[in-house]
Amino acid sequence: MEKTYQPQKEEKKIYAFWEKKGFFTPKIDPKKKPYTILLPLPNANDPLHMGHTLFTVEDILIRYHRMLGDSTLWLPGGDHAGIETQFVFEKELAKQGKSRFDYDRETLYKMIASFTEKNRDINKKELRIIGFSLDWTRYHYSLEPEILKTVFNTFRKLHQDDLIYRGERIVNYCIHCGTAFSNLEVKYKEKSDYLYYLDYGVLQIATTRPETIFADVAVAVNPKDKRYQKLVSQKATIPLINKKIPIITDEVIDINFGTGALKVTPAHDQVDFEIGKKHNLEIVKSIDRDGKMINLPKEYLGLTVDQARKAVIKDLEKKKKLIKAEPLKHTVGFCYRCGTIIEPLTMPQWFIKTKHLAKPAIEAVKKGKTKIVPKKRFEKMYFDWMENIQDWNISRQIVWGPRIPAWYCLDCNPQIIINFIDKKGKKTSGKYRELKEKHSFAEIKKGLQQLTAPIEVGYALEEKPCQKCQGKNILQETDTFDTWFLSCQWPLSTLGFPDSQDFKYFYPTSVLDTLWDILFFWVARMMMLGIYVAGDVPFRVIHLHARVVDERGQKMSKSRGNVISPVEMINKYGADALRMSLTMGVSPGSDVALSEDKIRAMRNFSNKIWNASRFVLSNEGKIKKNKQNQDDQWILQELAKTTKKVTSLINRYRFDLAAETIYHFFWHTYCDQYLEMSKKRRDEAQPTLLQVLETSLKLLHPFMPFVTEAIYQRLPDHGKALIIETWP
């Protein structure tokens, strides 16, 4: 053996050996217990970040259960990542002075697909570098035809069961990304602003958004507010346009905020939308999807929201309708992708009714069919969200992703608005009834970018001539599925629901391990749809692991300059050192404070294992068959205690304590004490030295697979491979 362990020399060779021998690929064996984990699918075209290396937790479980003799499957995959991939691609287009609006959707889709393909294998290589024992023969990509078949079938089943609907609802819309987001995808931050007090005739209102006054349909006050009781049912007057609107009451109005009188703008505020729905108020829009002002006095038409706000404030001052402006700190929603302020807009969207789906998912956890680990911290969070769940907006106004399988007849619905690029390359939009006078259906379909169908428009779930008019001028919905709608069916689609042998054997999966911040985005939704579609929970245990932060506890980000590259650290110190540094000292659900010093310390431990093994193996062949003395019996007793403890801790998902236990046993008990004791009686101690070393390698293997396999291959009379050895 070389004097020092050289991970760069050993790791690639060992991984190739494991993969070539097929050790990662389980066989379906009715006599064996299946053990299944699905890898939380990383973006197919992105390099891995340090958070992905926490999949080490899954590899520990997989290697442990493989050594227990279970039929062990760890299934990898890649996500097309909808809006995230399109956002990155659009930044590349911007460098060329182009935007998505310069292309028809089919051309743009092909361009993004080509861009994605170039980078698709990046993280496959990196997952191998970290040593993850994934079954690459079962790798899946979220846009595979068989995956989409399951997704579309689920959509049709939900529709058939009256759990899908199109609704004109207020949504979180990003003007820059050009799509709606669910509430979960909005980042809320505190922002310094102004609260403007305006004269509305018989009373004053306070608002942060004077530019939307033209879309006001009422003023609401709290029924308990004595100041306004005599004014209820009278009319307030919108300044600048002198439009009369009713004064109504609603319990949600905060008496102590501003003047206690709220301007109700259902088209541009979530609370106002709910008030409007309750009181059957009209919806008047004053902002379009491009963030431009519409349906208001001509001097403001076409202005951006910020421009309109300044202009309206200026005119309110002139007309003496602005009473005062107070500084205000309030919470505002931002797009989680690009950081643009979210604009609440009403538009047609596709929704899933979730309350019906949430009930069995709640019961499954309450009855213990699925356990959440750590329970204390995250079970309550799960219940709180599921019990107050809102309908799920599953439509996105982007190109990159599978389109919702719904088709509209243009002849029956000429009011549908279409954006397309005509045969001369000009961007054109309008209602079909006007467009068809100058453009053929074939031209519109070929250059199609987006269509917007009013809520009342009918649709079919198959592409076929219209049942009503037998017409063939049919266009598919241009909205795509929310990425989470695809990924929340991952346990079903990747295992081949409903008829494949894999599905029948490996479902429900054993453990779902992921970061706690997608408990709602992904985990809870997988629970809902797994039970709904397959009739059983998708996993028996939800294990929520830690988050990687820097040594000061700060989240890693490029802007902070504190990002540690996993591949760079592996090239420098080896994969085992990085894996161990992410495991030791990390209590469940807490942050992992990672530093290069910690990784370096774990590299030193790799060397300690190597050097101790080198010492033991240097005496190969010089064995005396004497009875064990007191020292031998002591170390074997310590080994037995350590084995029992490590096994128990892994079973309890305390990987941190399991790693610390074997670390301290090997370094301090075995090396510092027993190895030193054995030097005086070296040949006699050799059988015990070898026995303890071999068992220690087995206990260490799930945590540090490379160095342990490298040493195991050098042991006298070793088996085929440590990866498939029996757990002690």
Secondary structure as GFF3:
##gff-version 3
##sequence-region A 1 728
A	DSSP	alpha_helix	7	20	.	.	.	ID=ss1
A	DSSP	beta_strand	34	38	.	.	.	ID=ss2
A	DSSP	three_ten_helix	50	55	.	.	.	ID=ss3
A	DSSP	alpha_helix	56	67	.	.	.	ID=ss4
A	DSSP	beta_strand	71	75	.	.	.	ID=ss5
A	DSSP	beta_strand	77	78	.	.	.	ID=ss6
A	DSSP	alpha_helix	82	95	.	.	.	ID=ss7
A	DSSP	three_ten_helix	100	102	.	.	.	ID=ss8
A	DSSP	alpha_helix	105	119	.	.	.	ID=ss9
A	DSSP	alpha_helix	122	129	.	.	.	ID=ss10
A	DSSP	three_ten_helix	136	138	.	.	.	ID=ss11
A	DSSP	beta_strand	140	141	.	.	.	ID=ss12
A	DSSP	alpha_helix	145	160	.	.	.	ID=ss13
A	DSSP	beta_strand	164	174	.	.	.	ID=ss14
A	DSSP	beta_strand	179	181	.	.	.	ID=ss15
A	DSSP	three_ten_helix	183	185	.	.	.	ID=ss16
A	DSSP	beta_strand	186	199	.	.	.	ID=ss17
A	DSSP	beta_strand	204	207	.	.	.	ID=ss18
A	DSSP	three_ten_helix	210	215	.	.	.	ID=ss19
A	DSSP	beta_strand	218	221	.	.	.	ID=ss20
A	DSSP	three_ten_helix	226	228	.	.	.	ID=ss21
A	DSSP	beta_strand	235	238	.	.	.	ID=ss22
A	DSSP	beta_strand	243	249	.	.	.	ID=ss23
A	DSSP	beta_strand	261	264	.	.	.	ID=ss24
A	DSSP	alpha_helix	270	278	.	.	.	ID=ss25
A	DSSP	alpha_helix	305	318	.	.	.	ID=ss26
A	DSSP	beta_strand	322	335	.	.	.	ID=ss27
A	DSSP	beta_strand	343	352	.	.	.	ID=ss28
A	DSSP	alpha_helix	355	366	.	.	.	ID=ss29
A	DSSP	beta_strand	371	373	.	.	.	ID=ss30
A	DSSP	alpha_helix	375	387	.	.	.	ID=ss31
A	DSSP	beta_strand	392	393	.	.	.	ID=ss32
A	DSSP	beta_strand	395	396	.	.	.	ID=ss33
A	DSSP	beta_strand	407	409	.	.	.	ID=ss34
A	DSSP	beta_strand	417	421	.	.	.	ID=ss35
A	DSSP	beta_strand	427	431	.	.	.	ID=ss36
A	DSSP	alpha_helix	432	435	.	.	.	ID=ss37
A	DSSP	alpha_helix	441	446	.	.	.	ID=ss38
A	DSSP	beta_strand	448	452	.	.	.	ID=ss39
A	DSSP	beta_strand	474	476	.	.	.	ID=ss40
A	DSSP	beta_strand	480	481	.	.	.	ID=ss41
A	DSSP	alpha_helix	483	487	.	.	.	ID=ss42
A	DSSP	alpha_helix	490	493	.	.	.	ID=ss43
A	DSSP	alpha_helix	501	506	.	.	.	ID=ss44
A	DSSP	beta_strand	509	515	.	.	.	ID=ss45
A	DSSP	three_ten_helix	516	518	.	.	.	ID=ss46
A	DSSP	pi_helix	519	524	.	.	.	ID=ss47
A	DSSP	alpha_helix	525	534	.	.	.	ID=ss48
A	DSSP	beta_strand	539	545	.	.	.	ID=ss49
A	DSSP	beta_strand	547	550	.	.	.	ID=ss50
A	DSSP	alpha_helix	566	573	.	.	.	ID=ss51
A	DSSP	alpha_helix	575	581	.	.	.	ID=ss52
A	DSSP	beta_strand	591	594	.	.	.	ID=ss53
A	DSSP	alpha_helix	596	617	.	.	.	ID=ss54
A	DSSP	alpha_helix	630	651	.	.	.	ID=ss55
A	DSSP	alpha_helix	655	664	.	.	.	ID=ss56
A	DSSP	pi_helix	665	675	.	.	.	ID=ss57
A	DSSP	alpha_helix	676	678	.	.	.	ID=ss58
A	DSSP	three_ten_helix	679	681	.	.	.	ID=ss59
A	DSSP	alpha_helix	682	700	.	.	.	ID=ss60
A	DSSP	alpha_helix	705	712	.	.	.	ID=ss61
A	DSSP	three_ten_helix	722	724	.	.	.	ID=ss62
###
